[in-house]
Amino acid sequence: MNALSDSLEDPLRPLGVVAGTFLVLAALGTIAGAPWATHATIASAILQLVGAILMIIVGGSLAYLSWTNDE
C-alpha cells in the first residue's frame, strides 16, 4: 500500500500531520512578521525567534512521526 491509504487506518494520523503542519506554518508566519522590527528591545525579538524555531522543530517532528509511524 501507499502512505496515504495506510494513514487512513488510524484516524489520529491525519490530525497529527495537520497539527504539525499548522505549527510549522504559524512559526514561519511569526518569523515573516519581522519581530525584530516591532519589539523595543532586541532581546525580546531574539526570544520570539527562538520560540518560533522551537515551534518549527516540534511541529515538524509531530508531522514526521504521525506520517511515518508504522505500528
Biopython code that builds the backbone (N, CA, C, O; Angstrom):
import numpy as np
from Bio.PDB.StructureBuilder import StructureBuilder

atoms = [
    (1, "MET", "N", (0.825, -1.182, 0.000)),
    (1, "MET", "CA", (0.000, 0.000, 0.000)),
    (1, "MET", "C", (0.875, 1.255, 0.000)),
    (1, "MET", "O", (2.092, 1.181, 0.175)),
    (2, "ASN", "N", (0.247, 2.377, -0.195)),
    (2, "ASN", "CA", (0.996, 3.632, -0.138)),
    (2, "ASN", "C", (0.756, 4.339, 1.194)),
    (2, "ASN", "O", (-0.081, 3.925, 1.996)),
    (3, "ALA", "N", (1.500, 5.397, 1.405)),
    (3, "ALA", "CA", (1.453, 6.092, 2.695)),
    (3, "ALA", "C", (0.092, 6.717, 2.961)),
    (3, "ALA", "O", (-0.328, 6.793, 4.116)),
    (4, "LEU", "N", (-0.606, 7.166, 1.926)),
    (4, "LEU", "CA", (-1.905, 7.810, 2.132)),
    (4, "LEU", "C", (-2.957, 6.802, 2.579)),
    (4, "LEU", "O", (-3.697, 7.065, 3.527)),
    (5, "SER", "N", (-3.035, 5.670, 1.922)),
    (5, "SER", "CA", (-4.039, 4.691, 2.318)),
    (5, "SER", "C", (-3.701, 4.057, 3.658)),
    (5, "SER", "O", (-4.606, 3.697, 4.411)),
    (6, "ASP", "N", (-2.417, 3.912, 3.972)),
    (6, "ASP", "CA", (-2.030, 3.394, 5.286)),
    (6, "ASP", "C", (-2.378, 4.377, 6.392)),
    (6, "ASP", "O", (-2.709, 3.967, 7.504)),
    (7, "SER", "N", (-2.307, 5.661, 6.102)),
    (7, "SER", "CA", (-2.576, 6.655, 7.140)),
    (7, "SER", "C", (-4.046, 6.720, 7.496)),
    (7, "SER", "O", (-4.398, 7.218, 8.565)),
    (8, "LEU", "N", (-4.913, 6.228, 6.625)),
    (8, "LEU", "CA", (-6.343, 6.273, 6.919)),
    (8, "LEU", "C", (-6.770, 5.166, 7.873)),
    (8, "LEU", "O", (-7.904, 5.181, 8.353)),
    (9, "GLU", "N", (-5.897, 4.209, 8.160)),
    (9, "GLU", "CA", (-6.223, 3.154, 9.111)),
    (9, "GLU", "C", (-6.311, 3.710, 10.533)),
    (9, "GLU", "O", (-7.131, 3.242, 11.322)),
    (10, "ASP", "N", (-5.500, 4.678, 10.865)),
    (10, "ASP", "CA", (-5.512, 5.298, 12.188)),
    (10, "ASP", "C", (-6.113, 6.694, 12.057)),
    (10, "ASP", "O", (-5.540, 7.542, 11.373)),
    (11, "PRO", "N", (-7.245, 6.950, 12.690)),
    (11, "PRO", "CA", (-7.908, 8.245, 12.500)),
    (11, "PRO", "C", (-7.141, 9.437, 13.065)),
    (11, "PRO", "O", (-7.421, 10.576, 12.692)),
    (12, "LEU", "N", (-6.170, 9.197, 13.965)),
    (12, "LEU", "CA", (-5.430, 10.318, 14.535)),
    (12, "LEU", "C", (-4.209, 10.712, 13.698)),
    (12, "LEU", "O", (-3.637, 11.780, 13.916)),
    (13, "ARG", "N", (-3.807, 9.877, 12.754)),
    (13, "ARG", "CA", (-2.650, 10.216, 11.921)),
    (13, "ARG", "C", (-2.846, 11.499, 11.123)),
    (13, "ARG", "O", (-1.986, 12.379, 11.172)),
    (14, "PRO", "N", (-3.951, 11.634, 10.389)),
    (14, "PRO", "CA", (-4.128, 12.894, 9.646)),
    (14, "PRO", "C", (-4.177, 14.118, 10.555)),
    (14, "PRO", "O", (-3.709, 15.194, 10.184)),
    (15, "LEU", "N", (-4.750, 13.947, 11.751)),
    (15, "LEU", "CA", (-4.802, 15.060, 12.707)),
    (15, "LEU", "C", (-3.396, 15.473, 13.141)),
    (15, "LEU", "O", (-3.107, 16.664, 13.256)),
    (16, "GLY", "N", (-2.527, 14.498, 13.382)),
    (16, "GLY", "CA", (-1.149, 14.800, 13.754)),
    (16, "GLY", "C", (-0.397, 15.501, 12.644)),
    (16, "GLY", "O", (0.374, 16.426, 12.901)),
    (17, "VAL", "N", (-0.614, 15.070, 11.409)),
    (17, "VAL", "CA", (0.061, 15.706, 10.274)),
    (17, "VAL", "C", (-0.437, 17.129, 10.090)),
    (17, "VAL", "O", (0.356, 18.043, 9.861)),
    (18, "VAL", "N", (-1.746, 17.322, 10.189)),
    (18, "VAL", "CA", (-2.316, 18.665, 10.023)),
    (18, "VAL", "C", (-1.864, 19.596, 11.146)),
    (18, "VAL", "O", (-1.516, 20.750, 10.894)),
    (19, "ALA", "N", (-1.870, 19.102, 12.376)),
    (19, "ALA", "CA", (-1.446, 19.935, 13.505)),
    (19, "ALA", "C", (0.036, 20.300, 13.393)),
    (19, "ALA", "O", (0.411, 21.443, 13.651)),
    (20, "GLY", "N", (0.872, 19.345, 13.015)),
    (20, "GLY", "CA", (2.291, 19.628, 12.835)),
    (20, "GLY", "C", (2.540, 20.635, 11.724)),
    (20, "GLY", "O", (3.366, 21.538, 11.864)),
    (21, "THR", "N", (1.822, 20.474, 10.624)),
    (21, "THR", "CA", (1.962, 21.414, 9.511)),
    (21, "THR", "C", (1.503, 22.810, 9.918)),
    (21, "THR", "O", (2.127, 23.805, 9.550)),
    (22, "PHE", "N", (0.416, 22.882, 10.676)),
    (22, "PHE", "CA", (-0.058, 24.180, 11.159)),
    (22, "PHE", "C", (0.978, 24.855, 12.049)),
    (22, "PHE", "O", (1.208, 26.058, 11.931)),
    (23, "LEU", "N", (1.604, 24.086, 12.939)),
    (23, "LEU", "CA", (2.623, 24.667, 13.813)),
    (23, "LEU", "C", (3.794, 25.221, 13.011)),
    (23, "LEU", "O", (4.301, 26.302, 13.310)),
    (24, "VAL", "N", (4.221, 24.479, 11.991)),
    (24, "VAL", "CA", (5.339, 24.951, 11.158)),
    (24, "VAL", "C", (4.938, 26.223, 10.420)),
    (24, "VAL", "O", (5.706, 27.184, 10.383)),
    (25, "LEU", "N", (3.743, 26.239, 9.834)),
    (25, "LEU", "CA", (3.309, 27.430, 9.090)),
    (25, "LEU", "C", (3.106, 28.635, 10.006)),
    (25, "LEU", "O", (3.417, 29.761, 9.620)),
    (26, "ALA", "N", (2.591, 28.413, 11.206)),
    (26, "ALA", "CA", (2.421, 29.523, 12.157)),
    (26, "ALA", "C", (3.770, 30.088, 12.582)),
    (26, "ALA", "O", (3.920, 31.300, 12.734)),
    (27, "ALA", "N", (4.752, 29.210, 12.775)),
    (27, "ALA", "CA", (6.089, 29.680, 13.147)),
    (27, "ALA", "C", (6.731, 30.449, 12.001)),
    (27, "ALA", "O", (7.383, 31.469, 12.224)),
    (28, "LEU", "N", (6.552, 29.969, 10.785)),
    (28, "LEU", "CA", (7.098, 30.701, 9.637)),
    (28, "LEU", "C", (6.424, 32.063, 9.481)),
    (28, "LEU", "O", (7.066, 33.038, 9.092)),
    (29, "GLY", "N", (5.132, 32.124, 9.784)),
    (29, "GLY", "CA", (4.433, 33.411, 9.766)),
    (29, "GLY", "C", (4.945, 34.358, 10.834)),
    (29, "GLY", "O", (5.006, 35.569, 10.618)),
    (30, "THR", "N", (5.313, 33.818, 11.978)),
    (30, "THR", "CA", (5.892, 34.633, 13.045)),
    (30, "THR", "C", (7.227, 35.217, 12.608)),
    (30, "THR", "O", (7.511, 36.391, 12.844)),
    (31, "ILE", "N", (8.037, 34.391, 11.974)),
    (31, "ILE", "CA", (9.340, 34.868, 11.505)),
    (31, "ILE", "C", (9.165, 35.865, 10.363)),
    (31, "ILE", "O", (9.895, 36.853, 10.284)),
    (32, "ALA", "N", (8.200, 35.610, 9.476)),
    (32, "ALA", "CA", (7.957, 36.528, 8.359)),
    (32, "ALA", "C", (7.428, 37.876, 8.831)),
    (32, "ALA", "O", (7.540, 38.874, 8.119)),
    (33, "GLY", "N", (6.849, 37.906, 10.033)),
    (33, "GLY", "CA", (6.335, 39.154, 10.582)),
    (33, "GLY", "C", (7.415, 40.089, 11.075)),
    (33, "GLY", "O", (7.110, 41.169, 11.581)),
    (34, "ALA", "N", (8.666, 39.701, 10.940)),
    (34, "ALA", "CA", (9.824, 40.516, 11.319)),
    (34, "ALA", "C", (9.720, 41.044, 12.751)),
    (34, "ALA", "O", (9.565, 42.248, 12.956)),
    (35, "PRO", "N", (9.805, 40.148, 13.746)),
    (35, "PRO", "CA", (9.660, 40.594, 15.133)),
    (35, "PRO", "C", (10.747, 41.574, 15.568)),
    (35, "PRO", "O", (10.538, 42.344, 16.506)),
    (36, "TRP", "N", (11.891, 41.560, 14.908)),
    (36, "TRP", "CA", (12.959, 42.489, 15.271)),
    (36, "TRP", "C", (12.602, 43.924, 14.902)),
    (36, "TRP", "O", (13.221, 44.862, 15.405)),
    (37, "ALA", "N", (11.609, 44.108, 14.028)),
    (37, "ALA", "CA", (11.212, 45.461, 13.633)),
    (37, "ALA", "C", (10.119, 46.035, 14.528)),
    (37, "ALA", "O", (9.868, 47.240, 14.487)),
    (38, "THR", "N", (9.466, 45.206, 15.332)),
    (38, "THR", "CA", (8.342, 45.692, 16.127)),
    (38, "THR", "C", (8.591, 45.695, 17.625)),
    (38, "THR", "O", (7.820, 46.306, 18.366)),
    (39, "HIS", "N", (9.642, 45.034, 18.097)),
    (39, "HIS", "CA", (9.929, 45.000, 19.533)),
    (39, "HIS", "C", (10.876, 46.134, 19.917)),
    (39, "HIS", "O", (11.718, 46.569, 19.132)),
    (40, "ALA", "N", (10.706, 46.589, 21.143)),
    (40, "ALA", "CA", (11.536, 47.693, 21.620)),
    (40, "ALA", "C", (12.972, 47.250, 21.883)),
    (40, "ALA", "O", (13.910, 48.022, 21.685)),
    (41, "THR", "N", (13.140, 46.018, 22.325)),
    (41, "THR", "CA", (14.488, 45.528, 22.610)),
    (41, "THR", "C", (14.790, 44.325, 21.729)),
    (41, "THR", "O", (13.888, 43.589, 21.329)),
    (42, "ILE", "N", (16.051, 44.138, 21.439)),
    (42, "ILE", "CA", (16.461, 43.014, 20.607)),
    (42, "ILE", "C", (16.338, 41.702, 21.372)),
    (42, "ILE", "O", (16.170, 40.647, 20.760)),
    (43, "ALA", "N", (16.421, 41.751, 22.705)),
    (43, "ALA", "CA", (16.305, 40.524, 23.495)),
    (43, "ALA", "C", (14.928, 39.880, 23.332)),
    (43, "ALA", "O", (14.826, 38.658, 23.223)),
    (44, "SER", "N", (13.880, 40.684, 23.315)),
    (44, "SER", "CA", (12.539, 40.119, 23.137)),
    (44, "SER", "C", (12.352, 39.557, 21.729)),
    (44, "SER", "O", (11.657, 38.557, 21.548)),
    (45, "ALA", "N", (12.964, 40.189, 20.741)),
    (45, "ALA", "CA", (12.893, 39.666, 19.370)),
    (45, "ALA", "C", (13.648, 38.344, 19.254)),
    (45, "ALA", "O", (13.191, 37.423, 18.577)),
    (46, "ILE", "N", (14.794, 38.252, 19.908)),
    (46, "ILE", "CA", (15.567, 37.007, 19.884)),
    (46, "ILE", "C", (14.781, 35.902, 20.587)),
    (46, "ILE", "O", (14.758, 34.765, 20.116)),
    (47, "LEU", "N", (14.145, 36.224, 21.697)),
    (47, "LEU", "CA", (13.341, 35.238, 22.418)),
    (47, "LEU", "C", (12.181, 34.745, 21.547)),
    (47, "LEU", "O", (11.867, 33.555, 21.548)),
    (48, "GLN", "N", (11.555, 35.644, 20.816)),
    (48, "GLN", "CA", (10.462, 35.248, 19.934)),
    (48, "GLN", "C", (10.981, 34.383, 18.785)),
    (48, "GLN", "O", (10.317, 33.421, 18.398)),
    (49, "LEU", "N", (12.132, 34.699, 18.243)),
    (49, "LEU", "CA", (12.714, 33.880, 17.174)),
    (49, "LEU", "C", (13.087, 32.490, 17.676)),
    (49, "LEU", "O", (12.872, 31.500, 16.977)),
    (50, "VAL", "N", (13.641, 32.410, 18.871)),
    (50, "VAL", "CA", (13.981, 31.102, 19.441)),
    (50, "VAL", "C", (12.708, 30.278, 19.640)),
    (50, "VAL", "O", (12.692, 29.081, 19.356)),
    (51, "GLY", "N", (11.658, 30.909, 20.120)),
    (51, "GLY", "CA", (10.383, 30.205, 20.280)),
    (51, "GLY", "C", (9.820, 29.729, 18.955)),
    (51, "GLY", "O", (9.280, 28.626, 18.872)),
    (52, "ALA", "N", (9.939, 30.545, 17.916)),
    (52, "ALA", "CA", (9.446, 30.151, 16.594)),
    (52, "ALA", "C", (10.257, 28.985, 16.035)),
    (52, "ALA", "O", (9.697, 28.076, 15.423)),
    (53, "ILE", "N", (11.561, 29.008, 16.240)),
    (53, "ILE", "CA", (12.397, 27.909, 15.757)),
    (53, "ILE", "C", (12.071, 26.619, 16.497)),
    (53, "ILE", "O", (12.009, 25.551, 15.889)),
    (54, "LEU", "N", (11.861, 26.714, 17.809)),
    (54, "LEU", "CA", (11.465, 25.527, 18.568)),
    (54, "LEU", "C", (10.102, 25.013, 18.119)),
    (54, "LEU", "O", (9.867, 23.804, 18.094)),
    (55, "MET", "N", (9.206, 25.930, 17.766)),
    (55, "MET", "CA", (7.891, 25.527, 17.282)),
    (55, "MET", "C", (8.000, 24.818, 15.940)),
    (55, "MET", "O", (7.239, 23.886, 15.680)),
    (56, "ILE", "N", (8.918, 25.229, 15.089)),
    (56, "ILE", "CA", (9.150, 24.545, 13.822)),
    (56, "ILE", "C", (9.657, 23.128, 14.079)),
    (56, "ILE", "O", (9.231, 22.180, 13.419)),
    (57, "ILE", "N", (10.560, 22.992, 15.031)),
    (57, "ILE", "CA", (11.105, 21.669, 15.350)),
    (57, "ILE", "C", (10.014, 20.748, 15.898)),
    (57, "ILE", "O", (9.913, 19.593, 15.486)),
    (58, "VAL", "N", (9.202, 21.253, 16.821)),
    (58, "VAL", "CA", (8.133, 20.440, 17.407)),
    (58, "VAL", "C", (7.081, 20.088, 16.355)),
    (58, "VAL", "O", (6.652, 18.938, 16.269)),
    (59, "GLY", "N", (6.667, 21.062, 15.562)),
    (59, "GLY", "CA", (5.660, 20.802, 14.530)),
    (59, "GLY", "C", (6.155, 19.851, 13.460)),
    (59, "GLY", "O", (5.422, 18.962, 13.025)),
    (60, "GLY", "N", (7.398, 20.034, 13.031)),
    (60, "GLY", "CA", (7.968, 19.131, 12.032)),
    (60, "GLY", "C", (8.111, 17.720, 12.570)),
    (60, "GLY", "O", (7.858, 16.749, 11.857)),
    (61, "SER", "N", (8.515, 17.607, 13.822)),
    (61, "SER", "CA", (8.638, 16.280, 14.443)),
    (61, "SER", "C", (7.277, 15.606, 14.573)),
    (61, "SER", "O", (7.148, 14.410, 14.310)),
    (62, "LEU", "N", (6.270, 16.363, 14.975)),
    (62, "LEU", "CA", (4.924, 15.804, 15.095)),
    (62, "LEU", "C", (4.404, 15.318, 13.750)),
    (62, "LEU", "O", (3.872, 14.212, 13.653)),
    (63, "ALA", "N", (4.554, 16.127, 12.724)),
    (63, "ALA", "CA", (4.089, 15.726, 11.403)),
    (63, "ALA", "C", (4.866, 14.518, 10.888)),
    (63, "ALA", "O", (4.278, 13.607, 10.304)),
    (64, "TYR", "N", (6.175, 14.505, 11.098)),
    (64, "TYR", "CA", (7.001, 13.390, 10.641)),
    (64, "TYR", "C", (6.637, 12.096, 11.362)),
    (64, "TYR", "O", (6.475, 11.051, 10.732)),
    (65, "LEU", "N", (6.509, 12.172, 12.682)),
    (65, "LEU", "CA", (6.157, 10.967, 13.446)),
    (65, "LEU", "C", (4.748, 10.476, 13.114)),
    (65, "LEU", "O", (4.512, 9.269, 13.063)),
    (66, "SER", "N", (3.830, 11.382, 12.891)),
    (66, "SER", "CA", (2.478, 10.979, 12.526)),
    (66, "SER", "C", (2.447, 10.327, 11.152)),
    (66, "SER", "O", (1.697, 9.375, 10.936)),
    (67, "TRP", "N", (3.234, 10.816, 10.246)),
    (67, "TRP", "CA", (3.234, 10.306, 8.873)),
    (67, "TRP", "C", (3.956, 8.974, 8.760)),
    (67, "TRP", "O", (3.522, 8.099, 8.011)),
    (68, "THR", "N", (5.060, 8.805, 9.497)),
    (68, "THR", "CA", (5.901, 7.619, 9.294)),
    (68, "THR", "C", (5.717, 6.543, 10.350)),
    (68, "THR", "O", (6.374, 5.505, 10.268)),
    (69, "ASN", "N", (4.858, 6.739, 11.331)),
    (69, "ASN", "CA", (4.666, 5.735, 12.373)),
    (69, "ASN", "C", (3.930, 4.544, 11.773)),
    (69, "ASN", "O", (2.779, 4.671, 11.356)),
    (70, "ASP", "N", (4.588, 3.387, 11.729)),
    (70, "ASP", "CA", (4.005, 2.198, 11.082)),
    (70, "ASP", "C", (3.668, 1.091, 12.059)),
    (70, "ASP", "O", (3.767, -0.085, 11.708)),
    (71, "GLU", "N", (3.280, 1.426, 13.255)),
    (71, "GLU", "CA", (2.940, 0.385, 14.235)),
    (71, "GLU", "C", (1.564, -0.160, 13.979)),
    (71, "GLU", "O", (1.106, -1.045, 14.703)),
]
sb = StructureBuilder()
sb.init_structure("model")
sb.init_model(0)
sb.init_chain("A")
sb.init_seg("    ")
for serial, (resi, resn, name, xyz) in enumerate(atoms, 1):
    if name == "N":
        sb.init_residue(resn, " ", resi, " ")
    sb.init_atom(name, np.array(xyz, "f"), 0.0, 1.0, " ", f" {name:<3s}", serial, name[0])
structure = sb.get_structure()
